[in-house]
Amino acid sequence: MFVIESATIYTYCRREAQHSLSIRGGLKAVVHTDIWQVAIMFASVVVVAILTTCYITDVDDYFEGLQAGGRLIFGNISPSPYVRNTVWSVVIGGAFYWTSSTAVHQTMVHRYMSLPNLQMARTSIAYFVLGSVIFYSVLSFLGLLIFNMYKDCDPLSAGQIMNNDQLVPLFVVQSVGHIYGIPGLFIAGIFGAGLSSLSVFLNSTSVVILQDIVRGCFKMQSGETASAIIVKGTILIMGLLVFGAVLLLEKVSGILSICMSLVAIATSSTFGIFTLGVLVSLGEHSGHCC
């Protein structure tokens, strides 16, 4: 993974030398905002997990309920592609998914480019991997706590929520909602997670449109002022589209699965192209297009 990431950072850094100063300023701002947003996101999840753990009175009964509900299965080696979580899908599929997401995904490359040199980019990747392991472990534990609380009563069937994506907010309100400040901290964590992804997505996509479409396809060599107008206009238009998409996605259940599938589809082709370029010296643009 580090080989692919290093090659990606080096390739994009060469192109970054041609970007305007205004665009580079936007890149640097991404790192500072992401740090605060991720910190709030971490704090909200960890605090909720710690507080709700205190409500577990019988540890043996807790694990027995998880075992009976099929939530503690670690050795499923079924070769069937229709089973969602097996050893093969998690290890092999997860390796390809995370490598493509962290090595060649535009938003991640955008973050790498905002750092001053290659060594700091590699260091940020190491911190990202460590933080992701801790964060997803806490999320998994929080999911087990939610299952333990609602194992005898389905909030969706009871009409307490409209779809399964509302289960976590319901859990927070019903378990620790009486504690002053916790619901607000959780909402801040949700906004931090959303803004962290959305801000870098809007910035990176606008730069791609400027470099690959405006300057690449249409051969328009815009100046610094015109480039800034194009980037800001693109961000405004995409922001309005995202706002409109929210009105549609709120009616859809399983947003996380849909988003992960779309990201996997989008990054798989890019990952294949970069892997070909790293491993095969004869690879060139016409072969990539085929």
DOTOR-136202 format. One record per residue (C-alpha): chain; residue number from 1; x, y, z. Coordinates in nm, 3 decimals. Layout:
<sekes>
['A' NUM [X Y Z]]
...
</sekes>
This chain:
<sekes>
['A' 1 [0.000 0.000 0.000]]
['A' 2 [0.282 0.242 0.083]]
['A' 3 [0.438 0.182 -0.261]]
['A' 4 [0.115 0.280 -0.437]]
['A' 5 [0.067 0.580 -0.209]]
['A' 6 [0.423 0.705 -0.253]]
['A' 7 [0.396 0.679 -0.630]]
['A' 8 [0.063 0.858 -0.622]]
['A' 9 [0.193 1.141 -0.405]]
['A' 10 [0.500 1.187 -0.625]]
['A' 11 [0.296 1.193 -0.946]]
['A' 12 [0.047 1.444 -0.818]]
['A' 13 [0.312 1.661 -0.657]]
['A' 14 [0.472 1.711 -0.998]]
['A' 15 [0.142 1.838 -1.132]]
['A' 16 [0.088 2.048 -0.820]]
['A' 17 [0.384 2.265 -0.919]]
['A' 18 [0.166 2.409 -1.195]]
['A' 19 [-0.125 2.504 -0.967]]
['A' 20 [-0.193 2.862 -0.865]]
['A' 21 [-0.115 3.001 -0.520]]
['A' 22 [-0.483 3.039 -0.441]]
['A' 23 [-0.545 2.669 -0.497]]
['A' 24 [-0.249 2.571 -0.279]]
['A' 25 [-0.389 2.789 -0.002]]
['A' 26 [-0.711 2.593 -0.017]]
['A' 27 [-0.516 2.268 0.008]]
['A' 28 [-0.341 2.377 0.327]]
['A' 29 [-0.670 2.478 0.485]]
['A' 30 [-0.800 2.124 0.441]]
['A' 31 [-0.549 1.980 0.690]]
['A' 32 [-0.630 2.231 0.965]]
['A' 33 [-1.007 2.190 0.936]]
['A' 34 [-0.980 1.810 0.918]]
['A' 35 [-0.784 1.796 1.243]]
['A' 36 [-1.053 1.978 1.441]]
['A' 37 [-1.340 1.793 1.277]]
['A' 38 [-1.183 1.451 1.333]]
['A' 39 [-1.103 1.541 1.696]]
['A' 40 [-1.468 1.627 1.762]]
['A' 41 [-1.579 1.311 1.583]]
['A' 42 [-1.345 1.095 1.794]]
['A' 43 [-1.452 1.264 2.117]]
['A' 44 [-1.823 1.218 2.051]]
['A' 45 [-1.796 0.848 1.969]]
['A' 46 [-1.557 0.763 2.255]]
['A' 47 [-1.759 0.953 2.516]]
['A' 48 [-2.086 0.788 2.412]]
['A' 49 [-1.923 0.442 2.411]]
['A' 50 [-1.772 0.491 2.758]]
['A' 51 [-2.092 0.626 2.914]]
['A' 52 [-2.314 0.354 2.768]]
['A' 53 [-2.070 0.084 2.879]]
['A' 54 [-2.141 0.185 3.239]]
['A' 55 [-2.499 0.061 3.197]]
['A' 56 [-2.384 -0.300 3.147]]
['A' 57 [-2.471 -0.470 3.477]]
['A' 58 [-2.403 -0.833 3.385]]
['A' 59 [-2.103 -0.890 3.158]]
['A' 60 [-2.176 -1.262 3.112]]
['A' 61 [-2.534 -1.192 3.006]]
['A' 62 [-2.405 -0.923 2.770]]
['A' 63 [-2.173 -1.162 2.583]]
['A' 64 [-2.430 -1.443 2.586]]
['A' 65 [-2.679 -1.212 2.416]]
['A' 66 [-2.424 -1.116 2.151]]
['A' 67 [-2.335 -1.481 2.091]]
['A' 68 [-2.700 -1.583 2.062]]
['A' 69 [-2.765 -1.299 1.820]]
['A' 70 [-2.480 -1.403 1.589]]
['A' 71 [-2.271 -1.092 1.652]]
['A' 72 [-1.951 -1.269 1.761]]
['A' 73 [-1.865 -1.483 1.458]]
['A' 74 [-1.495 -1.457 1.374]]
['A' 75 [-1.422 -1.775 1.176]]
['A' 76 [-1.676 -1.777 0.892]]
['A' 77 [-1.477 -1.914 0.597]]
['A' 78 [-1.775 -1.968 0.367]]
['A' 79 [-1.670 -1.925 0.000]]
['A' 80 [-2.017 -1.802 -0.098]]
['A' 81 [-2.010 -1.448 -0.244]]
['A' 82 [-2.365 -1.393 -0.114]]
['A' 83 [-2.251 -1.395 0.251]]
['A' 84 [-2.175 -1.037 0.349]]
['A' 85 [-1.899 -1.081 0.609]]
['A' 86 [-1.659 -1.374 0.583]]
['A' 87 [-1.286 -1.409 0.643]]
['A' 88 [-1.225 -1.379 0.269]]
['A' 89 [-1.444 -1.074 0.210]]
['A' 90 [-1.305 -0.891 0.512]]
['A' 91 [-0.936 -0.970 0.457]]
['A' 92 [-0.908 -0.975 0.077]]
['A' 93 [-1.191 -0.739 -0.009]]
['A' 94 [-1.104 -0.507 0.277]]
['A' 95 [-0.738 -0.493 0.171]]
['A' 96 [-0.827 -0.390 -0.184]]
['A' 97 [-1.094 -0.145 -0.064]]
['A' 98 [-0.876 0.034 0.188]]
['A' 99 [-0.568 0.037 -0.033]]
['A' 100 [-0.761 0.193 -0.320]]
['A' 101 [-0.935 0.437 -0.086]]
['A' 102 [-0.617 0.559 0.083]]
['A' 103 [-0.368 0.531 -0.204]]
['A' 104 [-0.538 0.664 -0.517]]
['A' 105 [-0.867 0.818 -0.407]]
['A' 106 [-0.881 1.183 -0.509]]
['A' 107 [-0.982 1.314 -0.167]]
['A' 108 [-0.695 1.132 0.006]]
['A' 109 [-0.444 1.244 -0.257]]
['A' 110 [-0.576 1.596 -0.204]]
['A' 111 [-0.482 1.571 0.164]]
['A' 112 [-0.136 1.432 0.083]]
['A' 113 [-0.070 1.719 -0.158]]
['A' 114 [-0.149 1.972 0.114]]
['A' 115 [0.156 1.856 0.313]]
['A' 116 [0.500 2.009 0.246]]
['A' 117 [0.696 1.693 0.157]]
['A' 118 [0.674 1.320 0.090]]
['A' 119 [0.799 1.217 0.435]]
['A' 120 [0.521 1.405 0.612]]
['A' 121 [0.268 1.250 0.374]]
['A' 122 [0.394 0.903 0.468]]
['A' 123 [0.379 0.992 0.837]]
['A' 124 [0.022 1.114 0.797]]
['A' 125 [-0.069 0.779 0.638]]
['A' 126 [0.071 0.593 0.938]]
['A' 127 [-0.130 0.811 1.177]]
['A' 128 [-0.437 0.766 0.958]]
['A' 129 [-0.409 0.387 0.966]]
['A' 130 [-0.362 0.381 1.344]]
['A' 131 [-0.649 0.623 1.400]]
['A' 132 [-0.877 0.430 1.165]]
['A' 133 [-0.813 0.103 1.350]]
['A' 134 [-0.895 0.263 1.685]]
['A' 135 [-1.196 0.453 1.553]]
['A' 136 [-1.356 0.158 1.376]]
['A' 137 [-1.292 -0.063 1.678]]
['A' 138 [-1.483 0.184 1.896]]
['A' 139 [-1.761 0.199 1.637]]
['A' 140 [-1.784 -0.181 1.631]]
['A' 141 [-1.805 -0.189 2.010]]
['A' 142 [-2.073 0.080 1.999]]
['A' 143 [-2.267 -0.134 1.752]]
['A' 144 [-2.255 -0.425 1.996]]
['A' 145 [-2.389 -0.198 2.270]]
['A' 146 [-2.676 -0.093 2.044]]
['A' 147 [-2.759 -0.455 1.966]]
['A' 148 [-2.754 -0.543 2.334]]
['A' 149 [-2.998 -0.264 2.414]]
['A' 150 [-3.248 -0.341 2.138]]
['A' 151 [-3.213 -0.720 2.111]]
['A' 152 [-3.561 -0.773 2.259]]
['A' 153 [-3.733 -0.478 2.089]]
['A' 154 [-3.697 -0.358 1.730]]
['A' 155 [-3.735 0.023 1.720]]
['A' 156 [-3.811 0.009 1.347]]
['A' 157 [-4.102 -0.231 1.394]]
['A' 158 [-4.221 -0.032 1.694]]
['A' 159 [-4.238 0.284 1.484]]
['A' 160 [-3.979 0.475 1.687]]
['A' 161 [-3.762 0.534 1.378]]
['A' 162 [-3.830 0.559 1.004]]
['A' 163 [-3.525 0.357 0.885]]
['A' 164 [-3.224 0.178 1.030]]
['A' 165 [-2.994 0.477 0.977]]
['A' 166 [-3.173 0.653 1.265]]
['A' 167 [-3.086 0.377 1.512]]
['A' 168 [-2.766 0.534 1.646]]
['A' 169 [-2.920 0.877 1.722]]
['A' 170 [-3.211 0.700 1.893]]
['A' 171 [-2.966 0.497 2.101]]
['A' 172 [-2.779 0.810 2.209]]
['A' 173 [-3.098 0.992 2.306]]
['A' 174 [-3.245 0.700 2.500]]
['A' 175 [-2.925 0.591 2.675]]
['A' 176 [-2.731 0.910 2.754]]
['A' 177 [-2.969 1.181 2.635]]
['A' 178 [-3.041 1.284 2.993]]
['A' 179 [-2.677 1.384 3.048]]
['A' 180 [-2.628 1.753 2.979]]
['A' 181 [-2.421 1.824 2.668]]
['A' 182 [-2.388 1.468 2.536]]
['A' 183 [-2.657 1.493 2.263]]
['A' 184 [-2.499 1.818 2.145]]
['A' 185 [-2.153 1.660 2.140]]
['A' 186 [-2.288 1.370 1.936]]
['A' 187 [-2.451 1.606 1.685]]
['A' 188 [-2.123 1.799 1.660]]
['A' 189 [-1.945 1.470 1.587]]
['A' 190 [-2.190 1.393 1.306]]
['A' 191 [-2.139 1.737 1.155]]
['A' 192 [-1.762 1.701 1.193]]
['A' 193 [-1.762 1.368 1.011]]
['A' 194 [-1.981 1.502 0.732]]
['A' 195 [-1.794 1.828 0.685]]
['A' 196 [-1.455 1.655 0.695]]
['A' 197 [-1.547 1.438 0.398]]
['A' 198 [-1.754 1.698 0.215]]
['A' 199 [-1.503 1.983 0.232]]
['A' 200 [-1.216 1.785 0.086]]
['A' 201 [-1.448 1.627 -0.172]]
['A' 202 [-1.565 1.965 -0.299]]
['A' 203 [-1.212 2.109 -0.308]]
['A' 204 [-1.049 1.809 -0.474]]
['A' 205 [-1.323 1.760 -0.733]]
['A' 206 [-1.314 2.127 -0.830]]
['A' 207 [-0.937 2.105 -0.886]]
['A' 208 [-0.983 1.792 -1.099]]
['A' 209 [-1.242 1.970 -1.313]]
['A' 210 [-1.006 2.265 -1.356]]
['A' 211 [-0.699 2.058 -1.442]]
['A' 212 [-0.843 1.767 -1.639]]
['A' 213 [-1.149 1.919 -1.805]]
['A' 214 [-1.096 2.295 -1.839]]
['A' 215 [-0.720 2.281 -1.902]]
['A' 216 [-0.700 1.923 -2.029]]
['A' 217 [-1.001 1.863 -2.255]]
['A' 218 [-1.079 2.221 -2.357]]
['A' 219 [-0.713 2.338 -2.359]]
['A' 220 [-0.805 2.660 -2.177]]
['A' 221 [-0.501 2.805 -2.001]]
['A' 222 [-0.675 3.021 -1.743]]
['A' 223 [-0.492 3.265 -1.521]]
['A' 224 [-0.489 3.277 -1.143]]
['A' 225 [-0.803 3.491 -1.112]]
['A' 226 [-0.999 3.289 -1.367]]
['A' 227 [-0.889 2.962 -1.205]]
['A' 228 [-1.007 3.082 -0.865]]
['A' 229 [-1.346 3.178 -1.013]]
['A' 230 [-1.381 2.839 -1.183]]
['A' 231 [-1.289 2.649 -0.866]]
['A' 232 [-1.522 2.850 -0.642]]
['A' 233 [-1.806 2.832 -0.895]]
['A' 234 [-1.764 2.456 -0.925]]
['A' 235 [-1.771 2.419 -0.546]]
['A' 236 [-2.091 2.626 -0.528]]
['A' 237 [-2.265 2.418 -0.794]]
['A' 238 [-2.158 2.086 -0.641]]
['A' 239 [-2.264 2.207 -0.297]]
['A' 240 [-2.613 2.278 -0.428]]
['A' 241 [-2.624 1.933 -0.590]]
['A' 242 [-2.516 1.768 -0.265]]
['A' 243 [-2.782 1.962 -0.076]]
['A' 244 [-3.045 1.839 -0.323]]
['A' 245 [-2.918 1.482 -0.296]]
['A' 246 [-2.971 1.491 0.081]]
['A' 247 [-3.345 1.533 0.025]]
['A' 248 [-3.343 1.212 -0.179]]
['A' 249 [-3.107 1.004 0.035]]
['A' 250 [-3.301 1.067 0.355]]
['A' 251 [-3.569 0.837 0.215]]
['A' 252 [-3.318 0.558 0.148]]
['A' 253 [-3.223 0.296 0.407]]
['A' 254 [-2.866 0.168 0.431]]
['A' 255 [-2.681 0.481 0.322]]
['A' 256 [-2.346 0.345 0.447]]
['A' 257 [-2.363 0.034 0.227]]
['A' 258 [-2.463 0.241 -0.075]]
['A' 259 [-2.179 0.489 -0.022]]
['A' 260 [-1.918 0.216 0.026]]
['A' 261 [-2.035 0.040 -0.291]]
['A' 262 [-2.020 0.362 -0.494]]
['A' 263 [-1.673 0.446 -0.360]]
['A' 264 [-1.550 0.094 -0.439]]
['A' 265 [-1.683 0.117 -0.795]]
['A' 266 [-1.524 0.458 -0.851]]
['A' 267 [-1.183 0.378 -0.701]]
['A' 268 [-1.138 0.027 -0.842]]
['A' 269 [-1.060 0.147 -1.195]]
['A' 270 [-0.825 0.418 -1.066]]
['A' 271 [-0.652 0.166 -0.842]]
['A' 272 [-0.604 -0.069 -1.138]]
['A' 273 [-0.450 0.208 -1.349]]
['A' 274 [-0.203 0.312 -1.079]]
['A' 275 [-0.113 -0.050 -1.001]]
['A' 276 [-0.043 -0.109 -1.370]]
['A' 277 [0.175 0.201 -1.384]]
['A' 278 [0.375 0.097 -1.077]]
['A' 279 [0.428 -0.269 -1.173]]
['A' 280 [0.451 -0.250 -1.554]]
['A' 281 [0.700 -0.008 -1.706]]
['A' 282 [0.544 -0.045 -2.054]]
['A' 283 [0.206 0.086 -1.941]]
['A' 284 [0.100 0.412 -2.109]]
['A' 285 [-0.212 0.622 -2.158]]
['A' 286 [-0.360 0.437 -2.457]]
['A' 287 [-0.347 0.107 -2.270]]
['A' 288 [-0.510 0.266 -1.967]]
['A' 289 [-0.798 0.393 -2.178]]
['A' 290 [-0.858 0.043 -2.314]]
</sekes>
